[in-house]
Every structure is written in structure tokens, then in C-alpha cells.
Amino acid sequence: MKKRVFIAMPADDELQSRASTFRDAHCKLPVRWVPLDTLHVTLLPPWYCDDVEGIFGKLHDLLDAFKAFDVCFSTISVGPTLRKPRLIWASGGVHDGLGKLQEKLSCLVEPSFSQLERAFLLHVTLARIKKNQKIYLVPEIIDWKVTFHSVRLYESILRPLGAEYRVLCEVELGAE
């Protein structure tokens, strides 16, 4: 049976704590906050897969040479554009190492999906903006330094109130 899956790096306790502090300071915004325990940086967006078990072994093989990633989130703003904001995210710009990891992982998906069209933009979604809702959020400069130690294969189950994520596989990255 096909499952809707994606590959991402889960947020560590430090990133979850910083996101929680931001959320507490902006709790009156009319948004749907992403649960802290599901915060992640997406490496490959969702696709439908009928051989999830086959992905497990390939994921281990592909990640064998990769070390943990130190990254820095520098801004919190609405996105993906100011004209049509759909989310609030913490971003950190283009990250070459994560771009290389994303490129390496792209072989796991169908050929039509294998060439990603843009440079990898480091971001984590903190909240989703309700449809047709106006949000006024002045971009905030932040300095969130975090380390990503693992990569997960998630199942994304679409629900009326938002996607539910289930961890199918996790691969630890090597020490720095």
C-alpha cells in the first residue's frame, strides 16, 4: 500500500525550546502552531511510496558518510512570500552541506522528482497561517545555533486539522 512519506531532520531539544519561547511570546496570533515534537527541517518533500521498507536500507547506505550538521537560523518571518504568507518559519538561508545531503537523497524518489529546482533553503515551519487570515509579524533577527544529529523517514497522514507525522525510520549521523 502506498504511503505519503518525506525525509527530514528532527528538531533537537534546543530548537524545540527556542520555538516554544517564540510561540509563548506570540500566542495571540491566529495561527495553527506546529507541535514542538514534530518540528523538523524537510530534506525531501512528500511523495507517495509503495516500497517503504526498501527505503530503509537505502537511507542507511546513503547517510553512512554524513556527519551531524551545525546550522544557524537567523530570521523568523512569514513565508514563503510576503504577498501570500502561509506559514511562520525560522530560516537560515542557503546551506551547502544540507543541499548536498538533499541532492544525495533525491535518488530515493521517482525520476521526475530527482532534480530539485532550487538551492536548499534552511527553514523550520513554526506555525501555519489559517486560510485568508491576515498576519502582521515584523521579521525577527535570531541567532539559533543547533545541531542536527539524525535523519528520519516520516509518514505524513493528511487530516482535516493538519498533517499527522509518524516516524518510520531514523538514521543517526556520524560524529563531527
Salt bridges, closest charged atoms under 4 A:
GLU14 OE2 - ARG18 NE 2.55
GLU140 OE2 - HIS26 NE2 2.84
ASP143 OD1 - LYS145 NZ 2.72
GLU155 OE1 - ARG166 NH2 2.80
GLU164 OE1 - ARG159 NE 3.06
GLU170 OE1 - ARG152 NE 3.17
